[in-house]
Amino acid sequence: MPQNICKNCQASFEIAPDDFSFYEKIQVPPPTWCPQCRLQRRLAQRNERSLYKRKCDLCGESIIAMYSPNKPYKVYCPTCWHGDGWDALSYGREYDPSRSFFDQLKELQIAVPHLSLWQMNAVNSPWINYEGDDKNCYLNFGGHLNEDCAYNHYNLKTRDCIDNFWLMKSEYCYENILCENDYKTCHSIFCYDCRDTYASFDCRNCSNVIGCSGLRHKQYHIFNQPVSKEEYEKFFKENLGGSYAKLQSLLQKSHEFWKTQPQRATFIEKSVNASGHIINASKNVSEALSVEKAEDSKYILYLLETKDSYDTSSVWKSELCYEFLGGMNASAIIGSTGTIDALRISYSHLLINCQDCFGCINMKKKKYCILNKQYSSEDYEKLRDRIVADMKTRGEYGEFFPPSFSPYSYDETIACEWFPMTKEQVVGSAFGGNWDEHESSSYQFSDYQIPDDIKDVGDDILEKVLKCEKSGKAYRIIPMELAFYRRFGIPIPREAPFERHRRRLRFIADHRVLAPCTCGACKQSVPSVYSDSEFPIVYCEKCYQREII
């Protein structure tokens, strides 16, 4: 198979025959960046967690926005942006064939008003982003239908949950990753249909288990050993009674115990011809991470019910997408972000209920538009074909937005979470010049020592400015959070919310690349996302199903 050299990192990468077939089907040239650099370039266009206070540029009210006040963009609050007080077509402009299309699109991006936050039907939840139908939530990101929750990422239908990453249909959960249908589950990973489960890995339909791995349909187990109810309750009280020191000791012992147990090389369930990690009910997918009900797709991340798509991330119920970031109910999308209920969209951002648009920004219920200018269907097709030809000549068509097109600095984006870089590294890369360290407010840290046990924490902690043990940055405890910790005997965290999120995210981001290893049972070579130091014993799926499940 011929090798290609990535224009960004200079690494070699392959383009498979099936890839060429896809590119021909959607009529784009093959990519010039390798898959990992393409993912990084896409993620550099999305800011989820960096939020700021500023004024709405239409109504003048104080708002919360994902665009810092020093950015050159107009920003409207959701009420104004979705209202009738402005018209995106009024910012339309003629295409200039003598100039780069991306340069012209950048000028349009600066001119058109932007939506301050992505949130729908939020009740008493001003500090959430990319969330819908939340109630009484704080600093939730990328989720839907959550209530009385805080510091969660990609939660769906959860209540009274704090500090989770990818948690579905659960209640009273804390510090979990990739869990579903759980109740009172804490510090666990890949646990489904569990209750009263703590510091456990890959357990299903279990209750009252602590520090376990690979259990199915078990109750009252500690480190995979059965115990009596009385023994379990005694151990729980001694180790999970509210002491931070004892909790950290238990977590360390649990993680060490997980290493002694056979683990699945990758999590692929109910899928056919699938390669990657965390794949469920999918068919013919490869280079896939965290996808469900996907089909005939490759180089995909966070996909649900999507098919015939390449290089697509954070998308739901879509098809025929390429270099697409963030959207739902979309078809035939190329090089775009934030496209919802849309058809045949290219190189556009935040189009809702639109079709046949090329190079448009922040529009609703429009069609046959280029650079936010309205055309007839015939004129649209002619001009679109001309622009595509010009972009191909310049090597632009088929490529995603260049990093300089991002309205955010690199350190604000999720690219910096997945692909951490220092300011010096960013300046010297293709992402150069897109870094903006915002000076935080000058905090006077409180002269306060967090008690080891939650039972010794008074209400005065709500007034304290705490210092993160890892980043050194300031953070606070909010009333909802303190009540949760007290109710479930959870000690006060020593890390700021973003550092806690970063730690959970690393479990996903650090397990996206497959490497060959040897199955601990059948001794056959099997691709795995885990290193020998992380999990020394890994099983292929066939052996895991036979010997563990």
N, C-alpha and C positions, 0 to 999 in steps of 0.2 A: 504494500500500500504506500503511495507516495507521501513524503513528509513535507509539511509546510512550516515556515518559520513565522512565529508570532511577531507582528509589528511592534507590540508593546514590550514583551519580556524577552524576546528573541529565542524562546524555547521552541522546539519542534513539536508539531501536533499533526494528527492524522484526520483526514476527512474521508469517511467511509463511503462506499458506493450508495448506500441508502441515504446518506446525507445529501449527496449530489442530486439524488432523485427528488428529495424534498425541496431543495433550493430551485430546481427546475420547475417544480409544480407551482411554487409561489413567485417564480420569475425574479429571483434575486441572485447576485453573484455569491460565490462561496465566501465564508468569513476570512478575514485577514488576522484576527486576533484569536488566540487559543481559548478553549472553553472557560478556564479559570479567569482569565483576564476579561472575557466577555461578561461573566457574572459580576466581577468587581465593577466594571464600567456601568452595568445596569443598576447595581445597588447604590452607586454614587449619585443617583438621581432621586433618592428617597430619604427623607428625614422623618423619622417617627417620634423620637424621644426628646429632641432639643426644642423646648418651647419657651416663648418669650411673651412678656407683656408689651403691648403697643396700642396705638389708636387705630380704629377702623378708618380707612381713608375715605369713606362715604358718609357714615353717620357720626363719626367723631367719638364714638363710645370707646372706653377702654376694653380691650379684648386680649385673648390669649391666642398666640399664633405660632406656626412653625417657621415663620420668616422673621429673623431678627430685625430690629428697627434700623440697623445700619445697611440693610440690603436696599437696592435701588428699585424695589417693586411696590406697586400699589397693593394693599391687602384689605379685603373686605371681610367683615364678620359673616357667618353663615346666613343670617337673616337678609343682609344686604346683597350678598353674592347670589343667593337664590331668588331674590326679589326682581321686580320689574324696573328698578331705578337706574339700570344701565343696560347697554347693548353691546355684546362682544363684537358684532359686525362693524360698529363704529370705529374700531381700531384696525379694520382691514386695510391691506396695502397691495400694490401691484408687485408682481414678481419681476426681479431684475436679473436677466440671464447672464449679465457680466460679472455677477458676484456669487460667492458661495451661498448655497441655500441655507446652510446652518447659520451663517452670519445674519442673514435676513430673519430667520426664525428667532434668533436670540434677541434681536431688536423688538420683535413682536412680543416676545416673552416679557421683556422689561416694561412694555407699554400697557399690556392688558392686566386688569385687576385679578389678583389671586385669592383663592379661598383660604381663610386663615387656618382652619382645621378641618380634617375629614371626620365629621361625626354626624350621625343621623339619629333623630328621636332620642336624644340624650336628656335625662332628667336628673337634675342636681349633680351633674358630672362635667364641669367645665374643663377640667384638666385631663382630657382623654383625646386620643388621636387615632384615626383609622379604626374607629369603633362605631357600632350601631346598636341602638335599643338598649343602652346601659342606664342603670338607675343607681344613684348613690355610689358612684365609682370614682376612683382617683388614680391618676397615672396608670391607666390601662391602655394598652396599645394593640391594635390589630385584631380585636375580638368582636364578639357579637352576643347580645342577649345575656349580659351579666348584671348582677345586682349585689350591692354591698361588698364590693371587691376593690383591691388596691394592688398596685405594682405587679400586674400580670401582663403577660405577652401571649397573644394568640389564644385567648380563652374563649370557649363557646358554651353558653348556657350553664354558667357557674354562679354559685351564691356563697357569700361569706368565705371567700378564698383570697389569700394573700401570697404574693411572691411565687408565682408558678409560670412555667413556660410550656405552652401547648397543652392545656388542660381542658377536657371536654365533659360536659354533663356531670358536674361534681359539686360537692358541698363540703364546707369546713375543711379545706385542704390548704397546705402550706409547704412551700419550697419543693415542688414536684416538677418533673420534666416528662413530657410525653405520657401522660396518664389519662384515663378515661373511665367514666362511671364509678367514681370513687367517693367515699365518705370518710371524713376524718383520716386522711392519709397525708403523711408528712415525710419530707426528705427522701422521696422515692422516685424511681425511674422505670418507665415501661410497666407500670402496674395498672391492670384493668379490672373493673368489677370488684374492687377491694374496699374494705372498711377497717378502720382502726389498724392501719398498716403503717409501719415506721421504718425508715432507713432500709428499704428493700428494693430489689432489682428484678424485673421481669417476673412478677407474680400475678396470677390470675385467680379471681374468685376466692380470695383469702380474707381472713379476718383475724384480728389480734395476733399479728406476726411482727417481729422486730428483727432487723438485720438479716433478712432472708434473701435467697436468690433462687429463681427458677421453680418456685412452688406452684402447685395447682390444687385448688379446692382443699386448702388446709386451714386449720384454726389452732390457735395457741401454740405457736412455734417461735423459738428464738435461735437465730443462727442455724435454721433448718432442722433443729431438733425439737420434737414434741415435748411440751411441758404441761403441767396441770394449770388450771385456771388460777389457782392460788400462787403458784410459782411465777406465772406470767405477770400477775398484778404486782407482786413483790418486786420483780425486776423492773417493771415499768415505773413504779414509784421511785425506785432508787436511781434510775438513769434518765427518765423523761419527766421528772417532777418539776422542772423549771430552772434547773441550774445550767448555766451556759457552759461551764467547764465540763460537767458530766455529759452534756449533749455532744460537745466536740469530741470527747473521748469515745463515745458510742459511735459517732459517725465515722471516725477513723477506723475503729475495729470492724464496723460493717463493711466499709470499702475494702479493707484487707481481706475480709471473709469472702466478698464477691469474687476476688481474684482466685480463690481456691476452687471455685465452682465452674463447671463448663458453661460457656456463654455462646449464644448464637453469633456466627460470624457476621451476619447482617440480619436486619429485621425485614423480611419480605413475607407477606402473608396473603393467601388467597389470590395469588398473581401468577400469570403465565408469561414466560419469556421476559423476565424483568431483572434488571441489574441496577444496583445502587443500594440505598439504605432507607429504612422507614417507608416501605412501600406496601400499600394495602389495596386489594381488589383492583389490580391494574393489569394491563395486557400490552406487550410489546413496548416496553419503556426501558430506557438505559440512561446512564449518567443522571439518575434520578435521586432526589433527596426530599423526604417528607411529602409524598404524594399519595393520593387516594382516588380511586376510580378514574385513572388516567389511561390513555390508550394511544399507541402509535406516536410516541413523543420522546424527545431526547434533550439532554442538558436542561433539566427542569428542576425547579425548587418551589416548594409550597404550592402544589397544584391540587385542585379538586374538581373532578368531573370535567376534565378537559382532554381533548384529543387532537391528533395531527398538529402538534406544536413543537417548536424547537426554541431553545434559549428563552424560556418563558418563566417568570417568577411571580408568586403571589397572585394567582389568577384562578377564577372559579367559573365553571360552566361556559367554557369557550372552546373555539376550534380554529384551526388554520392560523395560528399565531406564530410570530417570529420576532425575536428581540423585543419582547413585550413585558412590561413591569406594572403590576397592579391593575386589576380590572375584573369584570364579571359580565356574563351574558354578551360576549363579544365574538365576532367572527371576521376572519380575513384582516388581521391586524399586523402591521409591520412597524417596528421601530417607534413604539409609542408607550406612554405611561398614563395610568389613571383613566382608562376607557371603560365606560359602563353602558350596557344596552346599545351596542354600536356595531356597525357593519362597514367593512371596507374602509378602514382608517389607516393612514400612514403618517408617521413623523408628527404626532400630535400629543397634546397633554390635556388631560381632564376634559374629555368630551362625553357628555351624557345624552343618551338617546339621539345620537347623530349617525349619519351614514354618508359614505362617499365624501370624505374630507381629507385633505392633504396639507400638512404643515399648519395646523390650527391650534389655538391655545384657549382654553377655558370657555367652551361653548356648550349650549344646551339646545336640543331640538333643531338642529341645522343639518343641511345636506348640500352637496355640490359647492363646497367652500375650499379656497386655497388662501393661506395666510389671512384667515378670517374675512376674506372677501367673497361675496356671493357671486356665483356664475350659473348659467344655464347648464343642463346636463351635457349638451354637446360641447360647449366651450370648456367646461370643466375637464372632460376627457382629453381634449386636445392639449390644454395647458399642462395637465398632469403628465401626459406622455412626454412633453417637451422637458419638464422639470426632471423626470426620471432619467431621461437621456443625458441631460446636463450633469446630474449627480453621478451617473455612471462614469462620465468622462473625468470627473474630478475625484473618483474613487470614494464617493460618499454614499451612494445608494446601496442598501443592504447592510450597512454599518449602523450601529445604534448611535444615539446622540453622543457627540464627543464629551469628555469630562468637563470641558469648559462651559458646556450648556447647562450644567446643573445649577439650579438657583440656590444651592446650599454649599457651604464650605465642606471639604472632605471630612473634617472632624465632626460635623453635624450628622453625617449620613450613616445608614446602616452598613455601607461599605467599610467604614472604619471599624465597625464592630466585627465584621466577618474577616476583613483583611487589614488588621491594625498596621498603621504606618505613623512614623513621627513626622513632625512638620518638615524636617530636613529631607526625609525620604519623599514626601509628597511634592515638595518644591522641585526636586530633581527628577520627577517622573512625568508621565503623561497627564497626571492630575495636578501638575505644578501650577502655582498661583492661586489654587483654590483651597486656601486654609485661612481660617479666621478665628483665632483664639479670642473668645469673648471674655473680657475682664469681668469676673464675677464680683458680686458685692463684697465689700470688706466685712467679713464676719468676725465677731469677737467670740471665740469658742468659750463655752461655759466651763467654769471650774467645777467639774462634776464627774464623778467616777460611777459608771454604770454598775449597779449591784449585780452580783453573779446570779442571783435567783430572782425570778420575776415577782415572787411574793414580797420582795423587799423594795420594789420599785413604786415610788409614790407618784401622785398626779403631777408633781412639779416637773417631771421629766418632759412634759408637753411644752414647757417653756424653755427648755435647754437647747442650745446649739451644740450638737455632738460632732465629733471629728471622726471620719471614716478611718479605720485602722489600716486600710489598704491604700486608698488614694489621697488621704489627708484632707479631703473636701468635707464641707459642712453638710449635715443632714439633720432632720428632725423626726420625731415620732408624732404621728397624728392621732387624734382621739379614737377613730375607728380601729386603728392598728393596735393601740394599747389595750383596748377592750378585748380584741381578738387574742392577743398574747396572754392576757390574764385568764380568759375563759378556758383556754386549752393548755395552760401551763408552759408556754413557749418563752424562752428568755429573749431579752432585747437583742436584736442583731447588732453586730459591731461594724458592719459595712454599710455604706450608703446604698440607697435603692439601685442606682445605676451599676454599682460594682456587683451587687447581688445578681442583677440581670445579666451582666457580662459573664459571670461565672456559669450561670445556667446555659447561656447561649453557646459557650465554648464546647459544651457537650455535643451540640448539634454541628457547629461549624468545624470542629476538629475531626469530625467523623464523616467527611464528605468524599474522601478519596479512598478507593479500594486498593489493597495491596495483597499479594499472594501469601497465604500461610498454610499450615498443615492442620487438617482436622484431627482433633485429639482422639477420635474414636476410630475412624476408618483409615486414617493416615493419608488420605487423598488431598491434593492441593485444592484450596478453596479461597476465593477472594474475601477479605475481611476488612472492616474499618478500624479494627482495634490493633494496637501494637502489642508485642509480647509482654512489655512491662505493665501495660494496662490490664490486659486479661490474658494470662499465659495459656489458658485452655479454651480454645474455641472449637465449636462443632459446626459442621455443615448442617444445612437445614434438615436433611434426611436423618442424620444421626441424632440431632437434637430432638426431633419429633419422636424418634423411636426410643431413645434412652432417657430423656428428661420428661417429656410430656406424656 
